[in-house]
Amino acid sequence: MKLKVLSLVAGAIALTLSATSFAVTAQTASPSPFLLAQTPHKERGPWKDLNLTDAQKTQIQAIRRDSRTKSEAVLTPEQKAKLEATKQARRAEWQARKAQGQTGEGQRQAGQGKRKGHFAELNLTEAQKTQMREIRESEKQQIQAVLTPEQRQKLEQFRQNAPSRRQQGNPQ
């Protein structure tokens, strides 16, 4: 009788130890959204080659944040809800691809044909489209003012070469 109880206790301890290691692995494999939000995004495209100072990065982030706020203010509540749903769906799709171990370049090439941007599906009025264009143009001008002449030149060269990079299948 004691042998059965001892076997059951030993089995329970072994099961608990192995289940605990799986739980710890599961927690570290999928970080919380809060931690994801705290992780800085990698600089992409021309930005990585511009050698921006920390002050420039901070200013550009503030300009973009302000533009995003202004753009969202143009939208109706229904459009805002649709935009948020689209963002959530894309975020879930990205996390699923990440969990499968796909790399960034393959994801972009595979999904390039169907992605039109968050605002494409919102059925914006002409007035809203005009306001959005003005906000984007203002953002572009403000960012240009933050950059040095050399950085502006590099950025312009990158934009001019963009069509040839797309044709080569090498998005940046």
Backbone hydrogen bonds in HBPLUS format (Angstrom, degrees):
<---DONOR---> <-ACCEPTOR-->    atom                        ^
c    i                          cat <-CA-CA->   ^        H-A-AA   ^      H-
h    n   atom  resd res      DA  || num        DHA   H-A  angle D-A-AA Bond
n    s   type  num  typ     dist DA aas  dist angle  dist       angle   num
A0005-VAL N   A0001-MET O   3.15 MM   4  6.52 163.0  2.18 153.9 157.7     1
A0006-LEU N   A0002-LYS O   2.89 MM   4  6.01 163.4  1.92 150.1 155.2     2
A0007-SER N   A0003-LEU O   2.96 MM   4  6.08 151.9  2.04 140.7 148.3     3
A0008-LEU N   A0004-LYS O   2.92 MM   4  6.14 157.1  1.97 148.2 154.4     4
A0009-VAL N   A0005-VAL O   2.93 MM   4  6.17 160.6  1.97 153.1 158.0     5
A0010-ALA N   A0006-LEU O   2.99 MM   4  6.13 164.0  2.02 147.3 151.9     6
A0011-GLY N   A0007-SER O   2.90 MM   4  6.03 157.6  1.95 146.7 153.2     7
A0012-ALA N   A0008-LEU O   2.90 MM   4  6.08 154.0  1.97 146.3 153.4     8
A0013-ILE N   A0009-VAL O   2.98 MM   4  6.20 158.6  2.03 151.3 156.4     9
A0014-ALA N   A0010-ALA O   3.00 MM   4  6.20 163.3  2.03 148.7 153.3    10
A0015-LEU N   A0011-GLY O   2.92 MM   4  6.08 160.2  1.96 147.6 153.3    11
A0016-THR N   A0012-ALA O   2.94 MM   4  6.08 157.5  1.99 146.1 152.3    12
A0017-LEU N   A0013-ILE O   2.96 MM   4  6.18 163.5  1.98 153.8 157.6    13
A0018-SER N   A0014-ALA O   3.05 MM   4  6.26 161.8  2.08 149.5 154.2    14
A0019-ALA N   A0015-LEU O   2.94 MM   4  6.04 159.8  1.98 149.3 155.3    15
A0020-THR N   A0016-THR O   2.93 MM   4  6.01 152.3  2.01 147.3 154.7    16
A0021-SER N   A0017-LEU O   3.28 MM   4  6.51 154.4  2.35 142.8 148.0    17
A0022-PHE N   A0018-SER O   3.30 MM   4  6.61 151.1  2.39 142.9 150.0    18
A0023-ALA N   A0019-ALA O   3.02 MM   4  6.30 155.1  2.09 148.2 155.0    19
A0024-VAL N   A0020-THR O   3.01 MM   4  6.26 159.0  2.06 152.0 157.0    20
A0025-THR N   A0021-SER O   3.05 MM   4  6.21 158.0  2.10 142.6 148.6    21
A0026-ALA N   A0022-PHE O   2.91 MM   4  6.10 157.3  1.96 148.9 155.1    22
A0027-GLN N   A0023-ALA O   3.04 MM   4  6.27 151.6  2.13 145.4 152.4    23
A0028-THR N   A0024-VAL O   3.10 MM   4  6.36 158.6  2.15 150.3 155.3    24
A0029-ALA N   A0025-THR O   2.94 MM   4  6.00 142.6  2.08 146.4 156.8    25
A0035-LEU N   A0032-SER O   3.04 MM   3  5.37 119.7  2.42 105.1 118.5    26
A0036-LEU N   A0032-SER O   3.10 MM   4  6.49 155.3  2.16 150.4 158.0    27
A0037-ALA N   A0033-PRO O   2.90 MM   4  6.11 152.3  1.98 147.8 154.7    28
A0038-GLN N   A0034-PHE O   3.19 MM   4  6.45 135.4  2.40 137.9 149.2    29
A0038-GLN N   A0035-LEU O   3.15 MM   3  5.08 129.9  2.41  93.2 106.4    30
A0039-THR N   A0036-LEU O   3.23 MM   3  5.25 145.2  2.36  98.1 107.8    31
A0047-TRP N   A0044-ARG O   3.18 MM   3  5.81 129.2  2.45 145.8 140.7    32
A0045-GLY N   A0172-GLN O   3.02 MM 127  4.82 127.8  2.30 158.5 148.9    33
A0049-ASP N   A0046-PRO O   2.92 MM   3  5.38 141.4  2.07 112.5 123.6    34
A0050-LEU N   A0047-TRP O   3.35 MM   3  5.26 159.2  2.40  99.5 105.6    35
A0057-LYS N   A0053-THR O   2.95 MM   4  6.26 163.3  1.97 154.6 159.0    36
A0058-THR N   A0054-ASP O   2.97 MM   4  6.16 159.3  2.01 147.6 152.9    37
A0059-GLN N   A0055-ALA O   2.96 MM   4  6.19 160.1  2.00 147.8 153.2    38
A0060-ILE N   A0056-GLN O   2.87 MM   4  6.07 165.1  1.89 156.9 160.7    39
A0061-GLN N   A0057-LYS O   2.93 MM   4  6.09 158.5  1.98 148.2 154.3    40
A0062-ALA N   A0058-THR O   3.03 MM   4  6.25 155.6  2.09 146.1 152.5    41
A0063-ILE N   A0059-GLN O   2.93 MM   4  6.22 155.6  1.99 149.3 156.2    42
A0064-ARG N   A0060-ILE O   2.92 MM   4  6.15 165.3  1.95 153.3 156.7    43
A0065-ARG N   A0061-GLN O   2.90 MM   4  6.05 157.3  1.95 147.4 154.1    44
A0066-ASP N   A0062-ALA O   2.96 MM   4  6.11 159.7  2.00 147.2 152.4    45
A0067-SER N   A0063-ILE O   2.94 MM   4  6.18 157.1  2.00 148.8 155.3    46
A0068-ARG N   A0064-ARG O   2.87 MM   4  6.07 156.4  1.93 148.9 155.3    47
A0069-THR N   A0065-ARG O   3.01 MM   4  6.27 157.2  2.06 146.8 152.7    48
A0070-LYS N   A0066-ASP O   2.97 MM   4  6.24 160.2  2.01 149.2 154.6    49
A0071-SER N   A0067-SER O   2.82 MM   4  6.02 158.2  1.87 150.2 156.5    50
A0072-GLU N   A0068-ARG O   2.95 MM   4  6.13 161.6  1.98 150.6 155.1    51
A0073-ALA N   A0069-THR O   3.06 MM   4  6.24 139.0  2.24 139.7 150.7    52
A0074-VAL N   A0071-SER O   3.16 MM   3  5.38 144.7  2.29 102.5 112.3    53
A0075-LEU N   A0072-GLU O   3.24 MM   3  5.39 144.0  2.38 100.8 110.2    54
A0080-LYS N   A0076-THR O   2.91 MM   4  6.19 155.6  1.97 155.6 163.0    55
A0081-ALA N   A0077-PRO O   3.00 MM   4  6.23 156.4  2.05 145.1 150.9    56
A0082-LYS N   A0078-GLU O   2.99 MM   4  6.24 159.0  2.03 147.1 152.8    57
A0083-LEU N   A0079-GLN O   2.85 MM   4  6.01 156.0  1.90 147.6 154.4    58
A0084-GLU N   A0080-LYS O   2.93 MM   4  6.14 159.6  1.97 148.9 154.1    59
A0085-ALA N   A0081-ALA O   2.96 MM   4  6.19 156.1  2.01 147.0 153.7    60
A0086-THR N   A0082-LYS O   2.96 MM   4  6.20 154.5  2.03 146.0 152.8    61
A0087-LYS N   A0083-LEU O   2.93 MM   4  6.21 159.5  1.97 150.4 156.0    62
A0088-GLN N   A0084-GLU O   2.93 MM   4  6.15 161.3  1.97 150.1 155.0    63
A0089-ALA N   A0085-ALA O   2.96 MM   4  6.17 157.9  2.01 147.1 153.0    64
A0090-ARG N   A0086-THR O   2.98 MM   4  6.22 162.4  2.02 152.0 156.5    65
A0091-ARG N   A0087-LYS O   2.86 MM   4  6.04 153.1  1.94 148.4 156.7    66
A0092-ALA N   A0088-GLN O   2.91 MM   4  6.14 157.9  1.96 149.1 154.5    67
A0093-GLU N   A0089-ALA O   2.93 MM   4  6.16 156.0  1.99 146.1 153.2    68
A0094-TRP N   A0090-ARG O   2.86 MM   4  6.05 157.0  1.91 146.7 152.8    69
A0095-GLN N   A0091-ARG O   2.94 MM   4  6.19 157.7  1.99 147.6 153.6    70
A0096-ALA N   A0092-ALA O   2.93 MM   4  6.14 151.0  2.01 145.5 153.5    71
A0097-ARG N   A0093-GLU O   3.01 MM   4  6.30 158.9  2.05 149.1 154.3    72
A0098-LYS N   A0094-TRP O   2.86 MM   4  6.08 155.9  1.92 148.1 155.6    73
A0099-ALA N   A0095-GLN O   2.87 MM   4  6.05 152.1  1.95 143.2 150.5    74
A0100-GLN N   A0096-ALA O   3.10 MM   4  6.37 138.1  2.28 138.8 149.7    75
A0100-GLN N   A0097-ARG O   3.13 MM   3  5.06 126.1  2.43  92.3 106.4    76
A0102-GLN N   A0097-ARG O   3.14 MM   5  5.64 165.0  2.16 155.7 151.7    77
A0101-GLY N   A0098-LYS O   2.98 MM   3  5.02 151.4  2.06 100.4 109.6    78
A0107-GLN N   A0103-THR O   3.23 MM   4  6.42 152.8  2.31 147.3 155.1    79
A0108-ARG N   A0104-GLY O   3.09 MM   4  6.32 161.9  2.12 154.0 157.7    80
A0109-GLN N   A0105-GLU O   3.09 MM   4  6.31 167.4  2.10 153.3 156.4    81
A0110-ALA N   A0106-GLY O   2.95 MM   4  5.99 158.7  1.99 144.6 151.0    82
A0111-GLY N   A0107-GLN O   2.97 MM   4  6.03 159.4  2.01 151.7 156.7    83
A0112-GLN N   A0108-ARG O   2.89 MM   4  5.47 110.1  2.38 140.9 154.1    84
A0122-LEU N   A0119-PHE O   3.27 MM   3  5.47 168.9  2.28 115.3 116.6    85
A0129-LYS N   A0125-THR O   2.90 MM   4  6.21 160.2  1.94 153.8 159.5    86
A0130-THR N   A0126-GLU O   2.93 MM   4  6.14 156.1  1.98 147.8 154.0    87
A0131-GLN N   A0127-ALA O   2.97 MM   4  6.24 159.8  2.01 146.6 152.0    88
A0132-MET N   A0128-GLN O   2.85 MM   4  6.09 159.2  1.90 152.5 158.3    89
A0133-ARG N   A0129-LYS O   2.93 MM   4  6.17 158.3  1.98 148.2 153.8    90
A0134-GLU N   A0130-THR O   2.99 MM   4  6.25 160.1  2.03 150.6 155.8    91
A0135-ILE N   A0131-GLN O   2.92 MM   4  6.18 155.7  1.98 149.3 156.1    92
A0136-ARG N   A0132-MET O   2.90 MM   4  6.16 163.6  1.92 153.7 157.7    93
A0137-GLU N   A0133-ARG O   2.86 MM   4  6.06 159.9  1.90 151.7 157.5    94
A0138-SER N   A0134-GLU O   2.91 MM   4  6.05 159.5  1.95 146.6 152.4    95
A0139-GLU N   A0135-ILE O   2.90 MM   4  6.12 156.9  1.96 147.7 154.4    96
A0140-LYS N   A0136-ARG O   2.88 MM   4  6.13 160.0  1.92 149.3 154.6    97
A0141-GLN N   A0137-GLU O   2.96 MM   4  6.22 161.6  1.99 151.3 155.7    98
A0142-GLN N   A0138-SER O   2.92 MM   4  6.16 159.1  1.97 150.9 156.7    99
A0143-ILE N   A0139-GLU O   2.91 MM   4  6.15 160.1  1.95 153.6 159.0   100
A0144-GLN N   A0140-LYS O   2.90 MM   4  6.10 159.2  1.94 148.5 154.8   101
A0145-ALA N   A0141-GLN O   3.04 MM   4  6.27 147.7  2.15 142.8 150.9   102
A0146-VAL N   A0143-ILE O   2.98 MM   3  5.16 136.6  2.17 102.2 114.6   103
A0147-LEU N   A0143-ILE O   3.27 MM   4  6.63 139.1  2.45 147.4 158.1   104
A0147-LEU N   A0144-GLN O   3.23 MM   3  5.31 132.3  2.47  97.7 109.7   105
A0152-ARG N   A0148-THR O   2.92 MM   4  6.20 157.9  1.97 157.2 163.7   106
A0153-GLN N   A0149-PRO O   2.99 MM   4  6.20 153.0  2.07 143.7 150.8   107
A0154-LYS N   A0150-GLU O   3.01 MM   4  6.31 159.9  2.05 149.8 154.4   108
A0155-LEU N   A0151-GLN O   2.96 MM   4  6.14 159.0  2.01 148.0 154.0   109
A0156-GLU N   A0152-ARG O   2.92 MM   4  6.12 154.7  1.99 146.9 153.7   110
A0157-GLN N   A0153-GLN O   2.95 MM   4  6.21 156.3  2.01 149.8 156.2   111
A0158-PHE N   A0154-LYS O   2.98 MM   4  6.21 155.1  2.05 146.1 152.9   112
A0159-ARG N   A0155-LEU O   3.03 MM   4  6.32 156.6  2.09 146.6 152.5   113
A0160-GLN N   A0156-GLU O   2.97 MM   4  6.23 154.0  2.04 148.1 155.1   114
A0161-ASN N   A0157-GLN O   3.04 MM   4  6.24 147.4  2.15 146.1 154.2   115
A0162-ALA N   A0159-ARG O   3.29 MM   3  5.13 153.3  2.37  96.2 104.0   116
A0165-ARG N   A0161-ASN O   3.17 MM   4  6.46 151.3  2.26 152.8 161.5   117
A0166-ARG N   A0162-ALA O   3.04 MM   4  6.28 156.3  2.09 157.1 163.1   118
A0167-GLN N   A0163-PRO O   3.13 MM   4  6.37 155.4  2.19 146.1 152.0   119
A0168-GLN N   A0164-SER O   3.19 MM   4  6.34 142.8  2.33 137.5 146.6   120
A0170-ASN N   A0165-ARG O   3.08 MM   5  5.39 169.4  2.09 161.3 157.9   121
A0169-GLY N   A0166-ARG O   3.06 MM   3  5.11 149.2  2.16  98.7 108.3   122
